[in-house]
């Protein structure tokens, strides 16, 4: 995965994500939207052949958009770990 910041303010961030499947970005977007203070998080696939995905996050200022992304990544990681633990019990 390659990622770079296209635009950033305290309440807004736009990330360009390359070489990643859209399904993981969809899950990340859902987790971002669950955070208090987030107005919206969404993504668009710029073109299916390029693999470029743009993730956009807007907050009310608290938390910052960057912190919302980081918190959502942690929450998504914790969820994946819990699934892995349940599967290992089978």
C-alpha beads as a LAMMPS data file, in Angstrom:
LAMMPS data file: protein, C-alpha beads

90 atoms
89 bonds

1 atom types
1 bond types

-500.0 500.0 xlo xhi
-500.0 500.0 ylo yhi
-500.0 500.0 zlo zhi

Masses

1 110.0

Atoms # bond

1 1 1 0.000 0.000 0.000
2 1 1 1.177 3.487 -0.829
3 1 1 -0.458 6.472 0.815
4 1 1 0.078 10.206 0.651
5 1 1 -1.695 13.281 1.937
6 1 1 -3.248 15.376 -0.830
7 1 1 -4.764 18.037 1.467
8 1 1 -4.891 18.501 5.206
9 1 1 -6.366 20.936 7.696
10 1 1 -7.311 20.223 11.307
11 1 1 -10.879 19.359 10.304
12 1 1 -10.208 17.794 6.886
13 1 1 -7.886 15.298 5.275
14 1 1 -7.737 13.865 1.776
15 1 1 -5.552 10.808 1.258
16 1 1 -4.493 9.170 -1.996
17 1 1 -4.177 5.417 -1.511
18 1 1 -2.579 3.204 -4.134
19 1 1 -2.132 -0.524 -4.554
20 1 1 -4.887 -1.445 -2.123
21 1 1 -8.230 -3.168 -2.534
22 1 1 -11.249 -0.886 -2.134
23 1 1 -12.925 -3.258 0.346
24 1 1 -10.433 -2.456 3.112
25 1 1 -10.848 1.267 2.458
26 1 1 -14.623 0.810 2.638
27 1 1 -14.248 -0.806 6.069
28 1 1 -11.912 1.973 7.189
29 1 1 -14.413 4.587 6.034
30 1 1 -17.163 2.879 8.056
31 1 1 -14.994 2.869 11.178
32 1 1 -14.123 6.546 10.715
33 1 1 -17.823 7.434 10.438
34 1 1 -18.469 5.803 13.838
35 1 1 -16.197 8.261 15.649
36 1 1 -17.863 11.131 17.519
37 1 1 -17.091 14.444 15.859
38 1 1 -16.770 13.052 12.338
39 1 1 -19.114 14.744 9.876
40 1 1 -18.330 12.363 7.047
41 1 1 -15.803 9.942 5.678
42 1 1 -15.989 8.521 2.200
43 1 1 -13.887 7.291 -0.641
44 1 1 -13.911 7.189 -4.387
45 1 1 -12.136 4.946 -6.814
46 1 1 -10.534 7.344 -9.248
47 1 1 -10.279 4.720 -11.996
48 1 1 -10.516 0.929 -11.699
49 1 1 -7.423 0.353 -13.838
50 1 1 -5.147 2.711 -11.895
51 1 1 -6.036 1.387 -8.456
52 1 1 -6.055 4.919 -7.032
53 1 1 -8.498 5.492 -4.181
54 1 1 -9.138 8.877 -2.569
55 1 1 -10.288 8.844 1.065
56 1 1 -11.816 12.076 2.385
57 1 1 -12.558 12.798 6.047
58 1 1 -14.250 15.889 7.524
59 1 1 -14.632 16.466 11.262
60 1 1 -16.086 19.188 13.445
61 1 1 -12.528 19.992 14.581
62 1 1 -12.389 17.596 17.507
63 1 1 -10.886 15.150 16.872
64 1 1 -8.694 16.334 14.053
65 1 1 -9.230 14.485 10.799
66 1 1 -5.800 12.852 11.104
67 1 1 -6.587 11.618 14.638
68 1 1 -9.915 10.226 13.455
69 1 1 -8.147 8.206 10.746
70 1 1 -5.576 6.905 13.242
71 1 1 -8.274 5.960 15.779
72 1 1 -10.309 4.168 13.120
73 1 1 -7.221 2.245 11.965
74 1 1 -6.626 1.085 15.536
75 1 1 -10.273 0.069 15.951
76 1 1 -10.265 -1.806 12.644
77 1 1 -7.029 -3.574 13.588
78 1 1 -8.533 -4.596 16.959
79 1 1 -11.585 -5.981 15.155
80 1 1 -9.443 -8.025 12.766
81 1 1 -7.422 -9.410 15.694
82 1 1 -10.633 -10.439 17.479
83 1 1 -11.830 -12.261 14.358
84 1 1 -8.473 -14.000 14.069
85 1 1 -8.700 -15.141 17.695
86 1 1 -12.217 -16.508 17.178
87 1 1 -11.188 -18.392 14.045
88 1 1 -8.238 -19.938 15.865
89 1 1 -10.660 -21.332 18.460
90 1 1 -12.538 -23.301 15.796

Bonds

1 1 1 2
2 1 2 3
3 1 3 4
4 1 4 5
5 1 5 6
6 1 6 7
7 1 7 8
8 1 8 9
9 1 9 10
10 1 10 11
11 1 11 12
12 1 12 13
13 1 13 14
14 1 14 15
15 1 15 16
16 1 16 17
17 1 17 18
18 1 18 19
19 1 19 20
20 1 20 21
21 1 21 22
22 1 22 23
23 1 23 24
24 1 24 25
25 1 25 26
26 1 26 27
27 1 27 28
28 1 28 29
29 1 29 30
30 1 30 31
31 1 31 32
32 1 32 33
33 1 33 34
34 1 34 35
35 1 35 36
36 1 36 37
37 1 37 38
38 1 38 39
39 1 39 40
40 1 40 41
41 1 41 42
42 1 42 43
43 1 43 44
44 1 44 45
45 1 45 46
46 1 46 47
47 1 47 48
48 1 48 49
49 1 49 50
50 1 50 51
51 1 51 52
52 1 52 53
53 1 53 54
54 1 54 55
55 1 55 56
56 1 56 57
57 1 57 58
58 1 58 59
59 1 59 60
60 1 60 61
61 1 61 62
62 1 62 63
63 1 63 64
64 1 64 65
65 1 65 66
66 1 66 67
67 1 67 68
68 1 68 69
69 1 69 70
70 1 70 71
71 1 71 72
72 1 72 73
73 1 73 74
74 1 74 75
75 1 75 76
76 1 76 77
77 1 77 78
78 1 78 79
79 1 79 80
80 1 80 81
81 1 81 82
82 1 82 83
83 1 83 84
84 1 84 85
85 1 85 86
86 1 86 87
87 1 87 88
88 1 88 89
89 1 89 90
